Amino acid sequence: MKKQLLLVLFLLGGINAFSQKITLAPISDHYKELQTFSAAPNAQRAWMDTIKYPSSQYGGSIVYLLVKPYYLSESQVKALSESVRFPANSSDQVRNELDYMLDLQNKRTPEQIKRVEFLANIGYWPPINLLPSHLSYAQNLKDLFFESRELMGEDINAKNFPKVSKLLQGVMQDMRIMEFTIKYKLLRPRPYHLEPNLKPLTTINSPSFASGHTLWAFVQAFTWSEVALEKQKDFIALAEEIRRSREIMGIHYPSDNEASRQVAFKMLQYYSQNEIFKKDLSEAIAEWKSVSPTFTSKK
């Protein structure tokens, strides 16, 4: 009875403490510098404002517009999708972003290329998780736990942490919906559609804004920071590496990535109002406190 009471108090404490563990760091580095340039259209490059992401290159991701959110409400999805905008294609800001990316391209090293291409292949896709017979089922769950495995080892996985897995699956369903709702609402062309001298390491069959990789990197980092506060700095640092990798690859503007960081944090703020999320989070925290010492003590 005493143990049950302690568990209840712990769970309630987890709910009450939610949203106090993380804050959004101020915009910094080149993201801050690039935003000092005008985001307004520049008549000298007016042709650039006629360019949208080519409809002939749309991929199957557009079906996420039909998917229901998990923790977010539909009104919150709408509000989030309307909370961000990208600078005009012809703007001085975009011109400077493209020049920045050209400089990154000129400085790419073989080691960088290997790492960013590895990160590019990471991705959890909710529909795959519905089919245990799917050839990518096991890899999909590994990718769900990529950030924690990268930082704390292979034992931090869906099998050992089912409550954490449930939480992350819900967050990632919302994340994919947010990603493609924003992308297909705004139809921003990729950087290589505007700058012919950019030679991306790959091309992507969805619009540029906002970055999906950066969105999942930060929404997971923020969520994990609620579960494992002691690793918060490490999770944020990994998310930063992931967002910068998209610029090195030549497939995302810095403004795509900063917008995704902002949206990820706003998602967590909405979650603080959701009782189902708070319950799932509390159960994930309890599981982490109980089970993680078995594995993390080996490190």
N, C-alpha and C positions, 0 to 999 in steps of 0.2 A: 504494500500500500504506500509506504514511504517512497519507494522508487518511482511508483506511478505518479505520485504528487510532484516529485522533483522533475520528472519528465514533462509534466503539464506546465510547470512553472518555467522550465527551460524553453518550451515551445512558445509560450506566451511572451517570454522575454525576447525570443527571436523575432516575433511579429512586431513588437513595440520598437525594437531597435532598428528595424528595417529603414533604409534610406539614410541612415546616419553614418554608415560605414564608408561611403564613397562620395566624392565630389568630382566635378568636372574640372580638370586642370585648364587654366587659361590657354587660349590659342597662342602658339609659340613657333619659334624657328621660321622656316621658309613659309609656312602657312600664314603666319602673321604678316611677314614682309610682303607677300604677294597680295594680301588683302588691302594694302595701302594704295594699290593702283585702282583706277576707276573701273567699276563693273558695268558702266553704261555703254551702250553701243557707240562705236567710233565710225563716223561716216566714211573715213578713208578706207575702211575694210568692210563696207556694208555687204559685200557679196557673202561674207562668212555667216551673216545672220539668216541667209536663205537656206543654210544647210541644216538638215535634221538627220537623225539616225535613219539609214535606209530601211524602208519597210520590207524590202526583199531579203534582208538579213535577220529578220525576227526569228527567234528560236521557239522551242516548245515552252519556254519559261512563262510565256504570256498566260498559260492556263492558271497560274497562281492568282490571277485576278478573280478567279471563281472560288478560291479556297476561303473558308471561314477562319478568322483569327482564333487563337487558343486562349491567351490571357487578355489581350487587348480587345476592346469593343470595336465595332465597325466605325463608330463615330470617332474614336481615337485614331484609328488607322487613317481616316480622312483628314483629321486635324494634323497628324504628323506629316502626311504627304503634302499638305499645304504650308507646312512650316519652313520649308527650305526651297531655295531657288538658286540656279546657277548663274554666273555672270554672263553677259551677252557674248556670243561667239566672237564678235568684232572688238570687244572691249580691250583696253590696255591690260587689264588683269589677265585675261586669257592669253594675250600675246606674250606676256611675261611668264605665264605658266608653261606655255609651249616652249619658250626659249630655255626655261629651267629643265624641261624634260629632254630637250636636245642635248643639253650639257650632261645630264645623267647618262644619256645614251652614249655619248662620246667617252665617258669614263667607266662604262661597264667592264667589269673584270670577269674572267671565267668562273671564279669562285662565286661572285654575285649572281651570275646567270644560273649556276647550278642551284643555288639556294632559292632564288625567287621562282624558278620553275618548279621546284619541289613544293613550295608554298602554294603555287597556283593550282596544284592538283588536289589540294585539301578542300573538302566540301561535304557537308551533311545535307541530304535531300530527304525531306519528310516522307514522300510517297514510298520510297524504297523501304522504309522501316515498317511498312504495312505488310510486306511480303518476305517472310523469313526464307522463302525459296529463291529469292532474287540473288543473282550471282554476286551482286555488290553489297549484300546485306551486312556481312561481317565488317567489310571495309567502311561502310557507311557509319556504323556504330563506333568504329575506331576514330573516324574523322570527327564524330560528335564530341569525342573526348581529346581531340588533338592538343588543345592548349594545355590541359592538365597532364597528358602523357609527355608532352615536350618538356614540361617543367619538373614533373615529379615521377616520371617513369611509367612503364607499361601496365603496372598493377592498378593504376587509376583508370578504371574502365567501367563500362556499363554493367558488366557481370558483377563486379565487386561493389558497385555503388548504384543500385537500381533506383533509389529515391533521387539521387543527383541526376541520373539519366532521365527520369521522368520530367524533372524541372527543365533540363536543357532541351529536351525534345519540344516542350511547349514553347519555350523562348525562341527556338530555331524555327518553329512553324510561323510564329509571328514575324520573325526576322525576314523570312523568305517573302511573306506577303508584303511587308513594308518595302523590301528591296524592289520588287517588280511593280508594285503600285506606283512608286515614285518614278521608276525608270520609264514605264509606258505612259505615264501622265505627261512627262516632260520631254521625252525623246531626244535627249542630248546626244549629239554625235560624239563618237570617240575622238581622242586627240589626233589620231592618224587620219581621220576624215578631214581635218582642218589643216594639218601640217604634213605635206607630202614627204618631207625629209625625215619624218619619224619612221623608224623601222621597228615596229613592235615585235616582241618575242612570240606573240600569238595574236590572234584576232578573236573577238568575242561577239556572240550572236544575241546580244541584248544592248540596249542603250547605256550610255556611260554613267549618268547621274541617277542615283548615288552609287558608290562602290559597294557591291555585295560582300566581297571579301572583308573590306574594312568594317562593314556593319556587323557581320558575325563576329569578327575579331574583337570588337569593342563590346558588343552586347554580351558575349561570353565572358570577357574579362571583367566587366562590371558585375555580372551574375556570380562568377566564381569569387569575386572579391567579397560578396555577401556571405558566401559559404565558407571560404578559407581566407579570412582577413589577413592572416600572416603572409600570404603570397600575393597580396594586392599589387605591389610594385612590380613584381615579376610578370604578372598577367598583363598589366598595362604596357610594360616594356615590349612584351611579345606582340601585343596588338599594334603597337607603334611600328614594329618591324614589318608586320604584315601589310599595314597600310602603305608604308614607303615602298614595299616591294612592287606594288601595282604601278607606281610611278617609274621605277627602274625598268619595268617591263614595257613601258610605253603605252599602256592601255587605260590609264586613269589620270585625269588632271588632279593636282593637289586639292582643288576645290571640291571634287567628288569625295575625296577622302575626309576632308574636314567636315563636310555635311553629314557623312555617315557617322562620324564620331558624335556629333551633336544629336542626331536622331537616336543613336543607341542609348545615350544618357536620358533622353526624354522618354524612351520606352521604359526604362527603369523607374522613372518618376511616376509614370502611369501605373506601373505594377504595384507601387506602394499603396494604391487605392483599391487593389483587387484582392478580395479575401481568399479566393482559390489559390492565387499565386503565393500569398503570404503563408498559407497552410503548407503548400508544396515546398516552399523555401524553408520553413521551419523543420519539416521532416528531413529535407536534404541536409540542413545544418546538423541536426541530431545524428543522422547517419554518418556524416563526415567526422564529427567529434568522436563517435563510437568506433568507427571502423578504420579511419585513416592512420592512426598510430601503428596499426599492424603493418602497414606498407611504407609509410613515410619515415619510420624509425630506422629503416634499412639504409636510408640515404646519408 
